[in-house]
Amino acid sequence: MDVDGGVSGEVMWFLAMLLAVFAVAAIVIVVAQRRTRRTAVAAMPGRAADERPR
């Protein structure tokens, strides 16, 4: 892909780092929700309506 344009390598590196940041943030959010799900639902009743059973 980066044979035609020299910017492609930098763009792919930027997208890879951005994807890694989003992946880490998603994992942190999921772990935080799993740990504080009972206390969060008890503290904030509004969150119970947003979370639907899968």
Secondary structure as GFF3:
##gff-version 3
##sequence-region A 1 54
A	DSSP	alpha_helix	7	35	.	.	.	ID=ss1
A	DSSP	alpha_helix	37	43	.	.	.	ID=ss2
A	DSSP	alpha_helix	46	50	.	.	.	ID=ss3
###
